[in-house]
Amino acid sequence: MPIAEQAYAELTLRTVGVLNLVVEQRTRREITEAMGIPASTLRDMLGRLESLTGSENQRELARWWQQNRVPWVRWLLGQMGLTLGDLA
């Protein structure tokens, strides 16, 4: 399985929510408040996501998610036997 697909398989709705907020350049405090999670959970989650994606920091993680958000959706749909066209 390619590295990106391995990362895709690990993403949850919660981690996707965090990734979206990282892309929006929210602070860690803003992310914890928006997601309703403790700072320690966010720290662990970001560390895991950075490791999973090969990112060195939140800026690289945001860039990775910007580049992989649509491919992840396509991959996710494929796991369900669907395509983007099926949603129209």
C-alpha positions in Angstrom: 0.0 0.0 0.0 1.5 3.4 -1.0 2.4 5.7 1.9 -0.5 8.2 1.1 -3.0 5.3 1.2 -1.6 4.2 4.6 -2.1 7.7 5.9 -5.6 7.8 4.4 -6.6 4.6 6.2 -5.6 6.1 9.5 -7.7 9.2 9.2 -10.8 9.5 11.3 -13.5 12.2 11.2 -11.9 13.8 14.3 -8.4 13.9 12.7 -9.9 15.3 9.5 -11.5 18.0 11.6 -8.2 18.9 13.1 -6.5 18.9 9.7 -9.1 21.3 8.4 -8.4 23.7 11.3 -4.7 23.4 10.8 -5.1 24.4 7.2 -7.1 27.4 8.4 -4.0 28.3 10.5 -5.9 28.1 13.7 -3.8 28.1 16.9 -3.6 25.0 19.1 -5.8 26.7 21.6 -8.5 27.5 19.0 -8.3 23.9 17.7 -8.7 22.4 21.2 -11.7 24.7 21.8 -13.3 24.0 18.4 -12.8 20.2 18.7 -13.6 20.0 22.4 -10.4 18.1 23.2 -7.6 18.6 25.8 -4.3 20.2 24.7 -2.5 16.9 25.4 -4.8 15.0 23.0 -4.2 17.6 20.3 -0.5 17.4 20.9 -0.5 13.6 20.6 -2.8 13.8 17.6 -0.6 16.3 15.7 2.5 14.3 16.5 0.9 11.1 15.1 -0.4 13.0 12.0 3.1 14.5 11.4 4.7 11.1 11.7 2.1 9.5 9.5 2.4 12.0 6.7 6.2 12.7 7.0 5.6 16.3 8.0 8.1 18.1 10.2 5.6 20.6 11.6 2.1 22.0 11.4 2.9 24.1 8.3 4.0 21.0 6.4 1.0 19.1 7.8 -1.3 21.8 6.4 0.4 21.6 3.1 0.1 17.8 3.0 -3.7 18.0 3.8 -4.3 20.7 1.1 -2.6 18.4 -1.4 -4.3 15.2 -0.2 -7.8 16.2 0.9 -9.5 15.5 -2.5 -7.4 12.3 -3.1 -8.5 11.1 0.4 -12.1 11.7 -0.4 -11.7 9.8 -3.7 -9.9 7.0 -1.9 -12.6 6.9 0.8 -15.3 6.7 -1.8 -13.4 3.9 -3.6 -13.4 1.9 -0.3 -17.2 2.1 -0.5 -17.3 1.2 -4.1 -18.3 4.7 -5.2 -16.9 7.5 -7.3 -17.4 11.3 -7.1 -19.8 11.0 -10.0 -22.0 8.7 -7.9 -22.7 11.6 -5.6 -24.2 13.9 -8.2 
